[in-house]
Amino acid sequence: MRDHPTFVEKVQRDLRDVRWPDPDEIRARARRRSRRNVAAVTAVLALAGISAITLVAPDHSSAPPAASVDPSGPVRAEITTEALLRPADLGLASAESQLTESGLAEPIRIDDMLGACRTSQGLSQTWPSRWSRSQTLLAERPESVALPSGDVQAMQDVYRLTPGGAEAFLADLDQILAPCVQWRSVGPYEWKGRAGTAEAVHQWRIVRRDFAGDGAAMVQHVVTQARDVKTGEPSGEVPQPTYKAIIRVGDLVAVLGLGRHGTESELLQLSTVAAGRMCQAANPGC
């Protein structure tokens, strides 16, 4: 029995299981995220010639400066849960687990593999926020199902940036994605009795704009079917495209994604709802 997943399995898992971990793993990530004395985190991904990436954590020695906003109005700082989506927004009567966590000076994360692509080219992937709030919504699992957790319905990260930072981040999104328009990853595989080295090509691009809030962009991630680098034979299934909505409201930026069964159309509709919720925390308010 193999102890480690093959390259093909990693590529497939990136579009399915890695994006939507089970609650225990999410809780473990939350605990790791709260340990702010940790200097760096190592992530192992299937990359072209790179087996490990060190992501240097930002300096948390001091709190971000107060926002420069109109002193006559209220200044919102920490992002409260009222600014997040609710189970009813997804058509759920309730959620089995609504896992939330807040952060200080956390980097904006669009997609883990996108970050890996940029890191493999020696490019920065850190766009620090001032405050952040994240949540994962899981549907309740029927009692007749013996599995321990429900399916992930949505994952949402909301970041507060410095004045002008949110607008600049959205404006720079094309440049952020540009180095990863065609990114090749290579690694070993075992599939249907065959073994060797396979490759797959990742693509990120903006497919829609300005559909929610003060500005928005829909980022599509497409991965080609993995193929043996010597024979060209396909390995594994053809991955389905995945989507992330990047939404700006005032000084807030949200990264929103749906579970493995979510569609682009559903994400578009939910983005409008998410923007309305964010109004309660934005500077200036809506």
C-alpha positions as CSV (number, residue, x, y, z in Angstrom):
1,M,0.0,0.0,0.0
2,R,1.3,3.5,-0.9
3,D,1.9,5.9,2.0
4,H,1.8,9.1,-0.1
5,P,-0.5,10.4,-2.9
6,T,0.9,10.4,-6.4
7,F,1.1,13.5,-8.6
8,V,-2.1,12.7,-10.4
9,E,-3.9,12.2,-7.1
10,K,-2.6,15.6,-5.9
11,V,-3.8,17.4,-9.0
12,Q,-7.2,15.9,-8.7
13,R,-7.3,16.5,-4.9
14,D,-6.4,20.2,-5.5
15,L,-9.7,20.7,-7.3
16,R,-11.7,18.6,-4.9
17,D,-10.6,17.5,-1.4
18,V,-7.8,20.0,-0.7
19,R,-10.0,22.9,-1.4
20,W,-12.8,21.5,0.8
21,P,-11.2,19.8,3.9
22,D,-13.1,18.1,6.6
23,P,-14.0,20.0,9.8
24,D,-11.2,18.4,11.9
25,E,-8.6,19.6,9.4
26,I,-10.2,23.1,9.2
27,R,-10.1,23.3,13.0
28,A,-6.5,22.2,12.9
29,R,-5.7,25.0,10.4
30,A,-7.4,27.5,12.6
31,R,-5.3,26.5,15.5
32,R,-2.1,26.7,13.5
33,R,-3.2,30.1,12.2
34,S,-3.6,31.5,15.7
35,R,-0.1,30.6,16.7
36,R,1.5,34.0,15.8
37,N,4.9,33.2,17.2
38,V,5.5,30.8,14.3
39,A,8.0,32.3,11.9
40,A,7.2,30.2,8.8
41,V,4.9,27.5,7.4
42,T,6.0,24.8,5.0
43,A,3.5,23.5,2.4
44,V,4.2,20.5,0.3
45,L,2.6,20.7,-3.2
46,A,3.1,19.0,-6.5
47,L,5.2,21.5,-8.4
48,A,7.6,21.6,-11.3
49,G,10.9,20.5,-9.6
50,I,9.9,21.9,-6.2
51,S,8.7,19.6,-3.4
52,A,8.4,22.2,-0.6
53,I,7.6,25.9,-0.4
54,T,8.3,28.1,2.6
55,L,5.7,30.8,3.1
56,V,7.1,33.5,5.4
57,A,4.6,34.8,7.8
58,P,4.2,38.6,8.1
59,D,5.4,40.4,11.2
60,H,2.7,40.5,13.9
61,S,4.7,42.4,16.5
62,S,2.4,45.4,16.3
63,A,-1.2,46.1,15.3
64,P,-2.0,47.7,11.9
65,P,-2.5,51.5,12.0
66,A,-6.0,52.9,12.4
67,A,-7.7,53.6,9.1
68,S,-7.7,57.1,7.7
69,V,-11.4,57.7,7.2
70,D,-13.8,60.5,7.7
71,P,-13.5,61.3,11.5
72,S,-17.2,62.4,11.5
73,G,-18.3,58.8,10.9
74,P,-17.7,55.5,12.8
75,V,-14.5,53.7,12.1
76,R,-14.9,50.0,11.8
77,A,-11.9,47.9,12.7
78,E,-12.2,44.2,13.5
79,I,-14.6,42.3,11.2
80,T,-17.5,40.8,13.0
81,T,-19.5,37.7,12.1
82,E,-22.4,39.9,11.1
83,A,-20.5,40.8,7.9
84,L,-20.3,37.1,6.8
85,L,-22.7,34.9,4.9
86,R,-25.3,33.0,6.9
87,P,-26.7,29.4,6.3
88,A,-30.0,30.9,5.0
89,D,-28.1,32.8,2.3
90,L,-27.1,29.4,0.8
91,G,-30.6,28.0,1.2
92,L,-29.7,26.0,4.3
93,A,-32.1,25.9,7.3
94,S,-29.1,25.6,9.5
95,A,-25.4,24.5,9.2
96,E,-23.8,21.6,10.9
97,S,-20.8,23.7,11.6
98,Q,-20.1,27.3,10.9
99,L,-16.4,27.6,11.6
100,T,-15.1,31.1,11.9
101,E,-11.7,32.6,12.8
102,S,-10.4,36.1,12.9
103,G,-6.8,37.2,12.1
104,L,-4.5,40.1,12.3
105,A,-2.3,41.1,9.3
106,E,-3.1,37.9,7.5
107,P,-2.1,37.7,3.8
108,I,-4.9,37.7,1.2
109,R,-5.2,34.1,-0.2
110,I,-6.9,33.7,-3.5
111,D,-5.9,30.1,-4.1
112,D,-3.2,27.9,-2.6
113,M,-2.0,26.6,-6.0
114,L,-1.9,30.2,-7.4
115,G,0.4,31.0,-4.5
116,A,2.5,28.0,-5.2
117,C,2.7,29.1,-8.9
118,R,4.0,32.5,-8.0
119,T,6.4,31.2,-5.3
120,S,7.9,28.8,-7.8
121,Q,8.8,31.8,-9.9
122,G,10.3,33.7,-7.0
123,L,7.4,36.1,-6.9
124,S,5.8,37.4,-3.8
125,Q,2.4,36.1,-2.8
126,T,1.9,38.2,0.3
127,W,-0.6,41.0,0.3
128,P,-1.1,41.7,4.0
129,S,-4.4,42.8,5.4
130,R,-5.1,44.8,8.5
131,W,-7.8,42.4,9.9
132,S,-9.6,39.4,8.5
133,R,-12.4,37.0,9.3
134,S,-12.9,33.6,7.7
135,Q,-15.6,31.0,7.8
136,T,-16.6,27.6,6.4
137,L,-20.2,26.6,6.1
138,L,-21.1,22.9,6.1
139,A,-24.5,21.4,5.3
140,E,-26.0,19.1,7.9
141,R,-25.6,15.5,7.2
142,P,-28.7,13.2,7.5
143,E,-28.6,10.9,10.5
144,S,-28.8,7.9,8.2
145,V,-25.4,8.8,6.8
146,A,-22.6,7.3,8.8
147,L,-19.9,9.8,7.8
148,P,-18.7,12.2,10.5
149,S,-19.0,15.5,8.7
150,G,-21.2,17.4,6.3
151,D,-20.3,18.6,2.8
152,V,-18.6,22.0,2.6
153,Q,-21.1,24.5,1.0
154,A,-18.9,27.7,1.0
155,M,-15.7,29.1,2.2
156,Q,-15.3,32.8,2.8
157,D,-12.4,35.1,3.7
158,V,-13.0,38.8,4.3
159,Y,-10.0,41.1,4.6
160,R,-9.8,44.7,5.7
161,L,-7.0,46.7,3.9
162,T,-5.4,50.1,4.4
163,P,-7.3,53.0,2.8
164,G,-7.1,52.6,-0.9
165,G,-5.6,49.2,-0.6
166,A,-8.7,47.2,-1.4
167,E,-9.3,49.1,-4.6
168,A,-5.6,48.8,-5.6
169,F,-5.6,45.0,-5.0
170,L,-8.6,44.5,-7.3
171,A,-7.0,46.8,-9.9
172,D,-3.8,44.8,-9.7
173,L,-5.5,41.4,-10.0
174,D,-4.6,41.0,-13.7
175,Q,-0.9,41.5,-12.9
176,I,-1.2,39.0,-10.0
177,L,-2.6,36.3,-12.3
178,A,-0.4,37.1,-15.3
179,P,2.6,35.0,-14.4
180,C,0.3,31.9,-14.0
181,V,-1.6,32.1,-17.3
182,Q,0.2,28.8,-18.2
183,W,1.9,27.1,-15.3
184,R,3.2,23.5,-15.7
185,S,3.5,21.2,-12.7
186,V,5.3,17.8,-12.9
187,G,5.5,14.8,-10.6
188,P,5.4,11.0,-10.3
189,Y,2.2,9.1,-10.8
190,E,0.6,5.6,-10.5
191,W,-2.6,5.0,-12.3
192,K,-4.3,1.8,-13.6
193,G,-1.2,-0.2,-13.2
194,R,1.0,2.4,-14.9
195,A,3.7,4.5,-13.3
196,G,5.9,7.3,-14.4
197,T,6.2,11.1,-14.5
198,A,3.2,13.2,-15.4
199,E,2.6,16.8,-16.1
200,A,-0.4,19.1,-16.0
201,V,-0.9,22.7,-16.9
202,H,-2.7,25.2,-14.6
203,Q,-4.4,28.3,-15.9
204,W,-5.9,31.2,-13.9
205,R,-7.9,34.0,-15.6
206,I,-10.6,36.5,-14.9
207,V,-13.9,35.6,-16.6
208,R,-16.3,38.2,-15.2
209,R,-16.0,41.6,-13.6
210,D,-18.1,44.1,-11.7
211,F,-21.0,41.8,-10.7
212,A,-21.1,42.7,-7.0
213,G,-20.2,45.4,-4.5
214,D,-17.9,48.3,-5.4
215,G,-16.1,46.0,-7.8
216,A,-15.6,42.2,-8.3
217,A,-13.8,39.7,-10.4
218,M,-14.5,36.0,-11.0
219,V,-11.3,34.0,-11.2
220,Q,-11.4,30.7,-13.0
221,H,-8.8,27.9,-12.4
222,V,-8.5,25.3,-15.1
223,V,-6.2,22.2,-14.9
224,T,-5.5,20.0,-17.9
225,Q,-5.7,16.3,-17.6
226,A,-2.4,14.9,-16.4
227,R,-0.3,13.2,-19.1
228,D,2.8,11.0,-19.0
229,V,5.7,13.2,-20.0
230,K,7.3,10.5,-22.2
231,T,4.3,8.7,-23.8
232,G,1.7,11.5,-23.7
233,E,-0.8,8.9,-22.2
234,P,-3.5,10.5,-20.0
235,S,-3.5,9.8,-16.3
236,G,-6.5,10.3,-14.0
237,E,-9.8,12.1,-14.7
238,V,-10.3,15.4,-16.4
239,P,-10.5,18.0,-13.6
240,Q,-13.5,20.4,-13.6
241,P,-12.9,24.2,-13.6
242,T,-13.2,25.9,-10.2
243,Y,-14.1,29.5,-9.4
244,K,-13.3,32.1,-6.8
245,A,-15.2,35.4,-6.5
246,I,-13.1,38.4,-5.4
247,I,-15.4,41.1,-4.1
248,R,-14.7,44.7,-2.9
249,V,-16.9,46.8,-0.6
250,G,-15.2,49.9,0.7
251,D,-11.9,48.9,2.4
252,L,-12.9,45.2,2.5
253,V,-12.0,42.4,0.0
254,A,-13.7,39.0,0.2
255,V,-12.5,35.8,-1.4
256,L,-15.5,33.5,-1.8
257,G,-15.7,30.0,-3.1
258,L,-18.4,27.2,-3.2
259,G,-18.1,23.5,-2.5
260,R,-17.3,20.9,-5.1
261,H,-20.9,20.9,-6.4
262,G,-21.2,24.7,-6.6
263,T,-21.6,26.4,-10.0
264,E,-20.3,29.7,-11.4
265,S,-23.9,30.9,-11.6
266,E,-24.6,30.1,-8.0
267,L,-21.4,31.8,-7.0
268,L,-22.4,35.0,-8.9
269,Q,-25.7,35.1,-7.0
270,L,-24.1,34.5,-3.7
271,S,-21.5,37.2,-4.4
272,T,-24.3,39.9,-4.4
273,V,-25.6,38.6,-1.0
274,A,-22.0,38.6,0.4
275,A,-21.5,42.2,-0.7
276,G,-24.6,43.2,1.1
277,R,-23.4,41.6,4.3
278,M,-20.0,43.3,4.0
279,C,-21.6,46.7,4.0
280,Q,-22.1,46.3,7.7
281,A,-18.3,46.3,8.3
282,A,-16.9,48.4,5.5
283,N,-15.3,51.8,5.7
284,P,-17.1,53.8,4.6
285,G,-20.4,51.9,5.2
286,C,-22.9,51.4,2.4
